[in-house]
Amino acid sequence: MATATLGRGLPPGIKGGHPREASGGAYTLFTPQQVKQFKEAFTMIDQDGDGRVTEADLKTMLSNLGQTPTPALLDALLASRPGSSLSPSAKSERSVNFTQFLSMMGEHLLALDPEHDLLEAFACFDDGDKGWVDVKDMRRQLIEYGMEEHEVDRLFSGPYTDRQGRFNYIEWAKVLRVNDGEPERDDKLDD
């Protein structure tokens, strides 16, 4: 039986096109399902499939979305990556690998704090601070504020609505966390 050994990089004579950056723990910010979804998004942006999002990739993607990518926008997107260099000489080398992309998504998503915002929004309709809202009342409010009926039905058809028609918004908001700091449970169901 042969013993497996770790590789030492690319074979001799094959030059790597890009230096390897440290991971910075970006993968620990997300669940495996979220990493998979971000990988799909990254692959869609990486137009040439080289594993790096470059200025050319961003121009193509934004143009396909009907946007006119300005140099300022492209500079802002590429300069916001972890470990970015602002020197003009590095401009032609600017790109984002998948790990950097994950780090960027983590920084932006953690700054949003969706759980807090959602809790505050639902708390406005929670008379008595019970941790739940009446589905019938919320349904009417959400449709009045512009949600489609099928979206409201989908929201309230899940496991956070009990038989009495009460939606537990506190538990629902908890599952939307990007990173709750708790270790992943062994007994959770995989998608």
GUTI-668053 format. One record per residue: residue number from 1; y, x, z of N, C-alpha, C in turn. Coordinates in Angstrom, 1 decimal. Example, Ala and Ser with C-alpha at 12.3 -4.5 7.8 and 13.67 -1.06 7.14 Angstrom:
+-----+--------+--------+--------+--------+--------+--------+--------+--------+--------+
: pos :    nyy :    nxx :    nzz :   cayy :   caxx :   cazz :    cyy :    cxx :    czz :
+-----+--------+--------+--------+--------+--------+--------+--------+--------+--------+
:   1 :   -5.7 :   13.2 :    7.8 :   -4.5 :   12.3 :    7.8 :   -3.3 :   13.2 :    7.8 :
:   2 :   -2.2 :   12.8 :    7.1 :   -1.1 :   13.7 :    7.1 :    0.0 :   12.9 :    7.9 :
+-----+--------+--------+--------+--------+--------+--------+--------+--------+--------+
***
This chain:
+-----+--------+--------+--------+--------+--------+--------+--------+--------+--------+
: pos :    nyy :    nxx :    nzz :   cayy :   caxx :   cazz :    cyy :    cxx :    czz :
+-----+--------+--------+--------+--------+--------+--------+--------+--------+--------+
:   1 :   -1.2 :    0.9 :    0.0 :    0.0 :    0.0 :    0.0 :    1.2 :    0.9 :    0.0 :
:   2 :    2.1 :    0.7 :   -0.9 :    3.3 :    1.5 :   -1.1 :    4.3 :    1.1 :    0.0 :
:   3 :    5.1 :    2.1 :    0.5 :    6.1 :    1.8 :    1.4 :    7.4 :    1.6 :    0.7 :
:   4 :    8.1 :    0.5 :    1.1 :    9.4 :    0.2 :    0.4 :   10.5 :    1.0 :    1.0 :
:   5 :   11.3 :    1.5 :    0.2 :   12.5 :    2.3 :    0.7 :   13.8 :    1.7 :    0.1 :
:   6 :   14.8 :    1.9 :    0.8 :   16.1 :    1.4 :    0.3 :   16.6 :    2.3 :   -0.8 :
:   7 :   17.2 :    1.6 :   -1.8 :   17.8 :    2.4 :   -2.9 :   19.0 :    3.2 :   -2.5 :
:   8 :   19.3 :    4.1 :   -3.3 :   20.5 :    5.0 :   -3.1 :   21.6 :    4.7 :   -4.1 :
:   9 :   21.7 :    3.4 :   -4.5 :   22.7 :    3.1 :   -5.5 :   22.2 :    3.1 :   -6.9 :
:  10 :   23.0 :    3.2 :   -7.8 :   22.6 :    3.2 :   -9.2 :   21.9 :    4.5 :   -9.6 :
:  11 :   20.9 :    4.3 :  -10.5 :   20.2 :    5.5 :  -11.0 :   21.1 :    6.6 :  -11.6 :
:  12 :   20.7 :    7.9 :  -11.5 :   21.5 :    8.9 :  -12.1 :   21.9 :    8.6 :  -13.6 :
:  13 :   23.1 :    8.9 :  -13.9 :   23.5 :    8.7 :  -15.3 :   24.2 :    7.4 :  -15.6 :
:  14 :   24.0 :    6.4 :  -14.6 :   24.7 :    5.1 :  -14.8 :   25.9 :    5.1 :  -13.9 :
:  15 :   27.0 :    4.9 :  -14.5 :   28.2 :    4.9 :  -13.7 :   28.6 :    3.4 :  -13.3 :
:  16 :   28.9 :    3.2 :  -12.0 :   29.3 :    1.9 :  -11.6 :   30.7 :    1.6 :  -12.0 :
:  17 :   31.0 :    0.4 :  -12.4 :   32.4 :    0.1 :  -12.9 :   33.4 :   -0.1 :  -11.8 :
:  18 :   32.9 :   -0.5 :  -10.6 :   33.8 :   -0.8 :   -9.5 :   33.3 :   -0.2 :   -8.2 :
:  19 :   34.2 :    0.3 :   -7.4 :   33.8 :    0.8 :   -6.0 :   33.4 :   -0.4 :   -5.2 :
:  20 :   32.5 :   -0.1 :   -4.2 :   32.0 :   -1.2 :   -3.4 :   32.9 :   -1.3 :   -2.1 :
:  21 :   33.3 :   -2.5 :   -1.8 :   34.1 :   -2.8 :   -0.7 :   33.2 :   -3.2 :    0.5 :
:  22 :   33.7 :   -3.0 :    1.7 :   33.0 :   -3.4 :    2.9 :   33.0 :   -5.0 :    3.0 :
:  23 :   32.0 :   -5.6 :    3.6 :   31.9 :   -7.0 :    3.6 :   32.9 :   -7.6 :    4.6 :
:  24 :   33.2 :   -7.0 :    5.7 :   34.1 :   -7.6 :    6.7 :   33.6 :   -8.8 :    7.3 :
:  25 :   32.3 :   -9.1 :    7.3 :   31.7 :  -10.2 :    7.9 :   32.1 :  -11.6 :    7.3 :
:  26 :   32.5 :  -11.5 :    6.0 :   32.9 :  -12.8 :    5.3 :   31.8 :  -13.8 :    5.3 :
:  27 :   30.5 :  -13.4 :    5.2 :   29.4 :  -14.3 :    5.1 :   29.2 :  -15.1 :    6.4 :
:  28 :   29.6 :  -14.5 :    7.5 :   29.4 :  -15.2 :    8.8 :   30.4 :  -16.4 :    9.0 :
:  29 :   31.4 :  -16.5 :    8.2 :   32.4 :  -17.5 :    8.3 :   31.8 :  -18.9 :    7.9 :
:  30 :   30.8 :  -18.9 :    7.1 :   30.3 :  -20.1 :    6.4 :   28.8 :  -20.3 :    6.6 :
:  31 :   28.4 :  -21.5 :    6.4 :   27.0 :  -21.8 :    6.4 :   26.4 :  -21.4 :    5.1 :
:  32 :   25.1 :  -21.2 :    5.0 :   24.5 :  -20.8 :    3.7 :   24.8 :  -21.8 :    2.5 :
:  33 :   24.9 :  -23.1 :    2.8 :   25.3 :  -24.1 :    1.8 :   26.7 :  -23.9 :    1.4 :
:  34 :   27.6 :  -23.6 :    2.3 :   29.0 :  -23.3 :    1.9 :   29.1 :  -22.1 :    1.0 :
:  35 :   28.4 :  -21.0 :    1.4 :   28.4 :  -19.8 :    0.6 :   27.9 :  -20.1 :   -0.8 :
:  36 :   26.9 :  -20.9 :   -0.9 :   26.4 :  -21.3 :   -2.2 :   27.4 :  -22.0 :   -3.0 :
:  37 :   28.2 :  -22.9 :   -2.4 :   29.2 :  -23.6 :   -3.1 :   30.3 :  -22.7 :   -3.5 :
:  38 :   30.7 :  -21.8 :   -2.7 :   31.8 :  -20.8 :   -3.0 :   31.3 :  -19.9 :   -4.1 :
:  39 :   30.0 :  -19.6 :   -4.1 :   29.5 :  -18.7 :   -5.2 :   29.6 :  -19.4 :   -6.6 :
:  40 :   29.3 :  -20.7 :   -6.6 :   29.4 :  -21.5 :   -7.8 :   30.8 :  -21.5 :   -8.3 :
:  41 :   31.8 :  -21.7 :   -7.4 :   33.2 :  -21.7 :   -7.7 :   33.6 :  -20.3 :   -8.3 :
:  42 :   33.2 :  -19.3 :   -7.6 :   33.5 :  -17.9 :   -8.0 :   33.0 :  -17.6 :   -9.4 :
:  43 :   31.7 :  -18.1 :   -9.7 :   31.1 :  -17.9 :  -11.0 :   31.9 :  -18.6 :  -12.1 :
:  44 :   32.4 :  -19.8 :  -11.7 :   33.2 :  -20.5 :  -12.7 :   34.5 :  -19.8 :  -13.0 :
:  45 :   35.1 :  -19.1 :  -12.0 :   36.4 :  -18.4 :  -12.2 :   36.1 :  -17.1 :  -12.9 :
:  46 :   35.0 :  -16.4 :  -12.6 :   34.7 :  -15.2 :  -13.2 :   34.2 :  -15.4 :  -14.7 :
:  47 :   35.2 :  -15.5 :  -15.6 :   34.9 :  -15.9 :  -16.9 :   34.0 :  -15.0 :  -17.7 :
:  48 :   34.1 :  -13.6 :  -17.5 :   33.3 :  -12.7 :  -18.2 :   32.0 :  -12.3 :  -17.5 :
:  49 :   31.8 :  -12.9 :  -16.3 :   30.5 :  -12.7 :  -15.6 :   30.2 :  -11.3 :  -15.1 :
:  50 :   31.3 :  -10.5 :  -14.9 :   31.1 :   -9.2 :  -14.4 :   31.0 :   -9.0 :  -12.9 :
:  51 :   31.1 :  -10.2 :  -12.2 :   31.1 :  -10.1 :  -10.7 :   32.4 :   -9.8 :  -10.1 :
:  52 :   33.5 :   -9.8 :  -10.9 :   34.8 :   -9.6 :  -10.4 :   35.8 :  -10.6 :  -11.0 :
:  53 :   36.7 :  -11.1 :  -10.3 :   37.7 :  -12.0 :  -10.8 :   38.9 :  -11.1 :  -11.1 :
:  54 :   39.3 :  -11.0 :  -12.4 :   40.4 :  -10.2 :  -12.8 :   41.6 :  -11.1 :  -13.2 :
:  55 :   42.7 :  -10.4 :  -13.6 :   43.8 :  -11.1 :  -14.1 :   43.5 :  -11.9 :  -15.3 :
:  56 :   42.7 :  -11.3 :  -16.2 :   42.3 :  -12.0 :  -17.4 :   41.4 :  -13.3 :  -17.1 :
:  57 :   40.5 :  -13.2 :  -16.1 :   39.7 :  -14.3 :  -15.7 :   40.6 :  -15.4 :  -15.2 :
:  58 :   41.6 :  -15.1 :  -14.3 :   42.5 :  -16.1 :  -13.8 :   43.4 :  -16.7 :  -14.9 :
:  59 :   43.8 :  -15.9 :  -15.8 :   44.6 :  -16.5 :  -16.9 :   43.8 :  -17.5 :  -17.7 :
:  60 :   42.6 :  -17.2 :  -18.0 :   41.7 :  -18.1 :  -18.8 :   41.4 :  -19.4 :  -18.0 :
:  61 :   41.1 :  -19.2 :  -16.7 :   40.7 :  -20.4 :  -15.9 :   41.9 :  -21.3 :  -15.8 :
:  62 :   43.1 :  -20.7 :  -15.5 :   44.3 :  -21.6 :  -15.3 :   44.7 :  -22.2 :  -16.6 :
:  63 :   44.6 :  -21.5 :  -17.7 :   44.9 :  -22.1 :  -19.0 :   43.9 :  -23.3 :  -19.3 :
:  64 :   42.7 :  -23.1 :  -19.0 :   41.7 :  -24.2 :  -19.2 :   42.0 :  -25.4 :  -18.4 :
:  65 :   42.7 :  -25.2 :  -17.2 :   43.1 :  -26.3 :  -16.4 :   44.4 :  -26.9 :  -16.8 :
:  66 :   45.0 :  -26.4 :  -17.9 :   46.2 :  -26.9 :  -18.4 :   47.5 :  -26.3 :  -17.7 :
:  67 :   47.3 :  -25.3 :  -16.9 :   48.4 :  -24.6 :  -16.3 :   48.9 :  -23.4 :  -17.1 :
:  68 :   50.1 :  -23.1 :  -16.9 :   50.7 :  -21.9 :  -17.5 :   50.8 :  -20.8 :  -16.5 :
:  69 :   49.8 :  -19.8 :  -16.5 :   49.9 :  -18.8 :  -15.4 :   51.0 :  -17.8 :  -15.6 :
:  70 :   51.9 :  -17.8 :  -14.7 :   53.0 :  -16.9 :  -14.7 :   52.6 :  -15.5 :  -14.1 :
:  71 :   53.3 :  -14.5 :  -14.5 :   53.0 :  -13.2 :  -13.9 :   53.1 :  -13.2 :  -12.4 :
:  72 :   54.1 :  -13.9 :  -11.9 :   54.3 :  -14.0 :  -10.4 :   53.2 :  -14.7 :   -9.8 :
:  73 :   52.6 :  -15.8 :  -10.4 :   51.5 :  -16.5 :   -9.8 :   50.3 :  -15.6 :   -9.8 :
:  74 :   50.0 :  -14.9 :  -10.9 :   48.9 :  -14.0 :  -11.0 :   49.0 :  -12.8 :  -10.0 :
:  75 :   50.2 :  -12.3 :   -9.8 :   50.4 :  -11.2 :   -8.8 :   50.1 :  -11.8 :   -7.4 :
:  76 :   50.6 :  -13.0 :   -7.1 :   50.4 :  -13.5 :   -5.8 :   48.9 :  -13.8 :   -5.5 :
:  77 :   48.2 :  -14.3 :   -6.5 :   46.8 :  -14.5 :   -6.3 :   46.0 :  -13.3 :   -6.1 :
:  78 :   46.3 :  -12.2 :   -6.9 :   45.5 :  -11.0 :   -6.8 :   46.0 :  -10.1 :   -5.6 :
:  79 :   47.2 :  -10.2 :   -5.2 :   47.8 :   -9.4 :   -4.1 :   47.3 :  -10.0 :   -2.7 :
:  80 :   46.9 :  -11.3 :   -2.7 :   46.5 :  -11.9 :   -1.4 :   45.1 :  -11.5 :   -1.0 :
:  81 :   44.4 :  -10.8 :   -1.8 :   43.0 :  -10.4 :   -1.5 :   43.0 :   -9.4 :   -0.4 :
:  82 :   42.0 :   -9.3 :    0.5 :   41.9 :   -8.3 :    1.5 :   41.8 :   -6.9 :    0.9 :
:  83 :   42.5 :   -6.0 :    1.5 :   42.5 :   -4.6 :    1.0 :   43.3 :   -4.5 :   -0.3 :
:  84 :   44.2 :   -5.4 :   -0.6 :   45.0 :   -5.3 :   -1.9 :   46.0 :   -4.2 :   -1.8 :
:  85 :   46.3 :   -3.7 :   -2.9 :   47.3 :   -2.6 :   -3.0 :   48.5 :   -3.2 :   -3.8 :
:  86 :   49.7 :   -2.9 :   -3.3 :   50.9 :   -3.4 :   -4.0 :   51.5 :   -2.4 :   -5.0 :
:  87 :   50.8 :   -1.2 :   -5.1 :   51.4 :   -0.2 :   -6.0 :   51.2 :   -0.6 :   -7.4 :
:  88 :   52.3 :   -0.4 :   -8.2 :   52.2 :   -0.8 :   -9.7 :   51.1 :    0.0 :  -10.4 :
:  89 :   50.7 :    1.2 :  -10.0 :   49.7 :    1.9 :  -10.7 :   48.3 :    1.2 :  -10.5 :
:  90 :   48.2 :    0.5 :   -9.4 :   46.9 :   -0.2 :   -9.2 :   46.8 :   -1.6 :   -9.9 :
:  91 :   47.9 :   -2.0 :  -10.6 :   47.9 :   -3.3 :  -11.2 :   46.8 :   -3.5 :  -12.2 :
:  92 :   46.5 :   -2.5 :  -13.0 :   45.4 :   -2.7 :  -14.0 :   44.0 :   -2.7 :  -13.3 :
:  93 :   43.9 :   -2.3 :  -12.1 :   42.6 :   -2.2 :  -11.4 :   42.4 :   -3.4 :  -10.5 :
:  94 :   43.4 :   -4.3 :  -10.4 :   43.3 :   -5.4 :   -9.4 :   42.2 :   -6.4 :   -9.8 :
:  95 :   41.4 :   -6.7 :   -8.9 :   40.3 :   -7.7 :   -9.1 :   39.8 :   -8.1 :   -7.7 :
:  96 :   39.0 :   -9.2 :   -7.7 :   38.5 :   -9.7 :   -6.4 :   36.9 :   -9.9 :   -6.6 :
:  97 :   36.2 :   -9.2 :   -5.7 :   34.7 :   -9.4 :   -5.8 :   34.4 :  -10.7 :   -4.9 :
:  98 :   33.1 :  -11.1 :   -4.9 :   32.7 :  -12.3 :   -4.2 :   33.0 :  -12.2 :   -2.7 :
:  99 :   32.7 :  -11.1 :   -2.1 :   32.9 :  -10.9 :   -0.7 :   34.4 :  -11.1 :   -0.3 :
: 100 :   35.3 :  -10.5 :   -1.1 :   36.7 :  -10.6 :   -0.9 :   37.1 :  -12.1 :   -1.1 :
: 101 :   36.5 :  -12.7 :   -2.1 :   36.8 :  -14.2 :   -2.4 :   36.4 :  -15.0 :   -1.1 :
: 102 :   35.3 :  -14.7 :   -0.5 :   34.9 :  -15.4 :    0.7 :   35.9 :  -15.2 :    1.8 :
: 103 :   36.3 :  -14.0 :    2.0 :   37.3 :  -13.7 :    3.0 :   38.6 :  -14.4 :    2.8 :
: 104 :   39.0 :  -14.5 :    1.5 :   40.2 :  -15.2 :    1.2 :   40.1 :  -16.7 :    1.5 :
: 105 :   38.9 :  -17.3 :    1.2 :   38.7 :  -18.7 :    1.4 :   38.7 :  -19.0 :    2.9 :
: 106 :   38.0 :  -18.0 :    3.7 :   38.0 :  -18.2 :    5.1 :   39.4 :  -18.2 :    5.7 :
: 107 :   40.2 :  -17.2 :    5.3 :   41.6 :  -17.2 :    5.8 :   42.3 :  -18.4 :    5.5 :
: 108 :   42.2 :  -18.9 :    4.3 :   43.0 :  -20.1 :    4.0 :   42.4 :  -21.4 :    4.7 :
: 109 :   41.1 :  -21.5 :    4.7 :   40.5 :  -22.7 :    5.3 :   40.7 :  -22.7 :    6.8 :
: 110 :   40.6 :  -21.6 :    7.5 :   40.8 :  -21.6 :    8.9 :   42.2 :  -21.9 :    9.3 :
: 111 :   43.2 :  -21.5 :    8.4 :   44.6 :  -21.8 :    8.7 :   44.9 :  -23.3 :    8.6 :
: 112 :   44.1 :  -24.1 :    7.9 :   44.3 :  -25.5 :    7.7 :   44.0 :  -26.3 :    9.0 :
: 113 :   43.0 :  -25.9 :    9.8 :   42.5 :  -26.6 :   11.0 :   42.3 :  -28.1 :   10.7 :
: 114 :   41.4 :  -28.4 :    9.8 :   41.2 :  -29.8 :    9.4 :   40.8 :  -30.7 :   10.6 :
: 115 :   40.0 :  -30.1 :   11.5 :   39.5 :  -30.9 :   12.6 :   40.6 :  -31.5 :   13.4 :
: 116 :   41.6 :  -30.6 :   13.8 :   42.7 :  -31.1 :   14.6 :   43.5 :  -32.1 :   13.9 :
: 117 :   43.8 :  -31.9 :   12.6 :   44.6 :  -32.9 :   11.8 :   43.8 :  -34.2 :   11.7 :
: 118 :   42.5 :  -34.2 :   11.5 :   41.8 :  -35.4 :   11.4 :   41.7 :  -36.2 :   12.7 :
: 119 :   41.5 :  -35.4 :   13.8 :   41.5 :  -36.0 :   15.1 :   42.8 :  -36.7 :   15.4 :
: 120 :   43.9 :  -36.1 :   15.1 :   45.2 :  -36.7 :   15.4 :   45.4 :  -37.9 :   14.5 :
: 121 :   45.0 :  -37.9 :   13.3 :   45.2 :  -39.0 :   12.4 :   44.4 :  -40.2 :   12.9 :
: 122 :   43.1 :  -40.0 :   13.2 :   42.3 :  -41.1 :   13.7 :   42.7 :  -41.6 :   15.1 :
: 123 :   43.2 :  -40.7 :   15.9 :   43.6 :  -41.1 :   17.3 :   44.8 :  -42.1 :   17.2 :
: 124 :   45.6 :  -42.1 :   16.2 :   46.6 :  -43.1 :   16.0 :   46.1 :  -44.5 :   16.0 :
: 125 :   44.9 :  -44.7 :   15.6 :   44.2 :  -46.0 :   15.5 :   43.2 :  -46.2 :   16.6 :
: 126 :   43.1 :  -45.3 :   17.5 :   42.2 :  -45.4 :   18.6 :   42.8 :  -46.0 :   19.9 :
: 127 :   42.9 :  -47.3 :   20.0 :   43.5 :  -47.9 :   21.2 :   42.6 :  -47.6 :   22.4 :
: 128 :   43.2 :  -46.9 :   23.4 :   42.5 :  -46.6 :   24.6 :   41.8 :  -45.3 :   24.6 :
: 129 :   42.0 :  -44.5 :   23.5 :   41.4 :  -43.1 :   23.4 :   39.9 :  -43.1 :   23.7 :
: 130 :   39.2 :  -43.9 :   23.1 :   37.7 :  -44.1 :   23.3 :   36.9 :  -43.1 :   22.5 :
: 131 :   37.5 :  -42.5 :   21.4 :   36.8 :  -41.6 :   20.5 :   36.2 :  -42.3 :   19.3 :
: 132 :   36.5 :  -43.6 :   19.2 :   36.0 :  -44.3 :   18.0 :   37.1 :  -45.3 :   17.6 :
: 133 :   36.9 :  -45.7 :   16.3 :   37.8 :  -46.7 :   15.8 :   37.0 :  -47.8 :   15.2 :
: 134 :   37.6 :  -49.0 :   15.1 :   36.9 :  -50.2 :   14.5 :   36.9 :  -50.0 :   13.0 :
: 135 :   35.7 :  -50.1 :   12.4 :   35.5 :  -49.8 :   11.0 :   36.3 :  -50.9 :   10.2 :
: 136 :   36.2 :  -52.2 :   10.6 :   36.9 :  -53.2 :    9.9 :   38.4 :  -53.0 :    9.8 :
: 137 :   39.0 :  -52.6 :   10.9 :   40.5 :  -52.3 :   10.9 :   40.8 :  -51.1 :   10.1 :
: 138 :   40.0 :  -50.0 :   10.3 :   40.2 :  -48.8 :    9.6 :   40.1 :  -48.9 :    8.1 :
: 139 :   39.1 :  -49.7 :    7.7 :   38.8 :  -50.0 :    6.3 :   40.1 :  -50.6 :    5.6 :
: 140 :   40.6 :  -51.6 :    6.3 :   41.8 :  -52.2 :    5.8 :   43.0 :  -51.2 :    5.7 :
: 141 :   43.2 :  -50.4 :    6.7 :   44.3 :  -49.4 :    6.7 :   44.1 :  -48.4 :    5.6 :
: 142 :   42.9 :  -47.9 :    5.5 :   42.7 :  -46.8 :    4.5 :   42.9 :  -47.3 :    3.1 :
: 143 :   42.4 :  -48.5 :    2.8 :   42.6 :  -49.1 :    1.4 :   44.1 :  -49.3 :    1.2 :
: 144 :   44.8 :  -49.8 :    2.2 :   46.2 :  -50.0 :    2.1 :   47.0 :  -48.7 :    1.9 :
: 145 :   46.5 :  -47.6 :    2.4 :   47.1 :  -46.3 :    2.2 :   46.7 :  -45.6 :    0.9 :
: 146 :   45.8 :  -46.3 :    0.1 :   45.5 :  -45.8 :   -1.2 :   44.1 :  -45.3 :   -1.4 :
: 147 :   43.2 :  -45.3 :   -0.4 :   41.9 :  -44.9 :   -0.7 :   41.1 :  -46.0 :   -1.5 :
: 148 :   40.2 :  -45.5 :   -2.3 :   39.4 :  -46.5 :   -3.1 :   38.3 :  -47.1 :   -2.2 :
: 149 :   37.9 :  -48.3 :   -2.5 :   36.9 :  -49.0 :   -1.7 :   35.6 :  -48.2 :   -1.6 :
: 150 :   35.2 :  -47.7 :   -2.7 :   33.9 :  -46.9 :   -2.7 :   34.0 :  -45.7 :   -1.8 :
: 151 :   35.2 :  -45.0 :   -1.7 :   35.4 :  -43.9 :   -0.8 :   35.4 :  -44.3 :    0.6 :
: 152 :   36.0 :  -45.4 :    0.9 :   35.9 :  -45.9 :    2.3 :   34.5 :  -46.3 :    2.7 :
: 153 :   33.8 :  -47.0 :    1.8 :   32.4 :  -47.3 :    2.1 :   31.6 :  -46.1 :    2.3 :
: 154 :   31.8 :  -45.1 :    1.5 :   31.0 :  -43.8 :    1.7 :   31.3 :  -43.2 :    3.1 :
: 155 :   32.6 :  -43.2 :    3.4 :   33.0 :  -42.6 :    4.7 :   32.3 :  -43.3 :    5.9 :
: 156 :   32.3 :  -44.6 :    5.9 :   31.8 :  -45.3 :    7.0 :   30.3 :  -45.7 :    6.9 :
: 157 :   29.6 :  -45.3 :    5.9 :   28.2 :  -45.6 :    5.7 :   27.3 :  -44.6 :    6.4 :
: 158 :   27.9 :  -43.5 :    6.8 :   27.1 :  -42.4 :    7.4 :   26.6 :  -42.6 :    8.8 :
: 159 :   26.1 :  -41.6 :    9.4 :   25.5 :  -41.7 :   10.8 :   26.6 :  -41.8 :   11.9 :
: 160 :   27.8 :  -41.8 :   11.6 :   28.9 :  -41.8 :   12.6 :   29.4 :  -43.2 :   12.9 :
: 161 :   28.8 :  -44.2 :   12.2 :   29.2 :  -45.6 :   12.4 :   28.0 :  -46.3 :   13.1 :
: 162 :   28.3 :  -46.9 :   14.3 :   27.2 :  -47.5 :   15.0 :   27.0 :  -49.0 :   14.5 :
: 163 :   26.0 :  -49.7 :   15.1 :   25.7 :  -51.1 :   14.7 :   26.8 :  -52.0 :   15.1 :
: 164 :   27.7 :  -51.7 :   16.0 :   28.8 :  -52.5 :   16.4 :   30.0 :  -52.3 :   15.5 :
: 165 :   29.9 :  -51.5 :   14.5 :   31.0 :  -51.2 :   13.6 :   32.1 :  -50.3 :   14.1 :
: 166 :   31.6 :  -49.4 :   15.0 :   32.6 :  -48.4 :   15.5 :   32.3 :  -47.0 :   14.9 :
: 167 :   33.3 :  -46.4 :   14.4 :   33.2 :  -45.1 :   13.7 :   33.6 :  -44.0 :   14.7 :
: 168 :   32.7 :  -43.1 :   15.1 :   32.9 :  -42.0 :   16.0 :   33.6 :  -40.9 :   15.3 :
: 169 :   34.9 :  -40.9 :   15.2 :   35.6 :  -39.9 :   14.4 :   35.6 :  -38.5 :   15.1 :
: 170 :   35.4 :  -38.4 :   16.4 :   35.3 :  -37.1 :   17.0 :   34.1 :  -36.3 :   16.5 :
: 171 :   32.9 :  -37.0 :   16.5 :   31.7 :  -36.3 :   16.1 :   31.8 :  -36.0 :   14.6 :
: 172 :   32.4 :  -36.9 :   13.8 :   32.5 :  -36.8 :   12.4 :   33.4 :  -35.5 :   12.1 :
: 173 :   34.5 :  -35.4 :   12.8 :   35.4 :  -34.3 :   12.5 :   34.7 :  -32.9 :   12.9 :
: 174 :   33.8 :  -32.9 :   13.9 :   33.2 :  -31.7 :   14.3 :   32.3 :  -31.1 :   13.1 :
: 175 :   31.7 :  -32.0 :   12.3 :   30.9 :  -31.4 :   11.3 :   31.7 :  -30.9 :   10.1 :
: 176 :   32.9 :  -31.1 :   10.1 :   33.8 :  -30.6 :    9.0 :   34.4 :  -29.2 :    9.3 :
: 177 :   34.0 :  -28.7 :   10.5 :   34.5 :  -27.4 :   10.8 :   34.1 :  -26.3 :    9.8 :
: 178 :   35.0 :  -25.4 :    9.6 :   34.6 :  -24.2 :    8.7 :   33.8 :  -23.2 :    9.6 :
: 179 :   34.3 :  -23.0 :   10.8 :   33.7 :  -22.0 :   11.7 :   33.9 :  -22.4 :   13.1 :
: 180 :   32.9 :  -22.9 :   13.8 :   33.1 :  -23.4 :   15.1 :   32.8 :  -22.4 :   16.2 :
: 181 :   32.4 :  -21.2 :   15.8 :   32.2 :  -20.1 :   16.7 :   30.9 :  -20.2 :   17.5 :
: 182 :   30.1 :  -21.3 :   17.2 :   28.9 :  -21.5 :   17.9 :   27.7 :  -20.9 :   17.0 :
: 183 :   26.7 :  -20.4 :   17.6 :   25.6 :  -19.9 :   16.8 :   24.9 :  -21.1 :   16.1 :
: 184 :   24.3 :  -20.8 :   14.9 :   23.7 :  -21.8 :   14.2 :   22.4 :  -22.2 :   14.9 :
: 185 :   22.2 :  -23.5 :   14.9 :   21.0 :  -24.1 :   15.6 :   19.8 :  -23.9 :   14.8 :
: 186 :   18.7 :  -23.6 :   15.6 :   17.4 :  -23.4 :   14.9 :   16.8 :  -24.8 :   14.5 :
: 187 :   17.2 :  -25.9 :   15.1 :   16.5 :  -27.1 :   14.8 :   17.3 :  -28.0 :   13.8 :
: 188 :   18.3 :  -27.4 :   13.1 :   19.1 :  -28.2 :   12.2 :   18.3 :  -28.3 :   10.9 :
: 189 :   18.5 :  -29.4 :   10.2 :   17.9 :  -29.6 :    8.9 :   18.6 :  -28.9 :    7.8 :
: 190 :   17.8 :  -28.3 :    6.9 :   18.4 :  -27.6 :    5.7 :   18.6 :  -28.6 :    4.6 :
: 191 :   19.6 :  -28.4 :    3.8 :   19.9 :  -29.3 :    2.6 :   19.0 :  -29.0 :    1.5 :
+-----+--------+--------+--------+--------+--------+--------+--------+--------+--------+
***
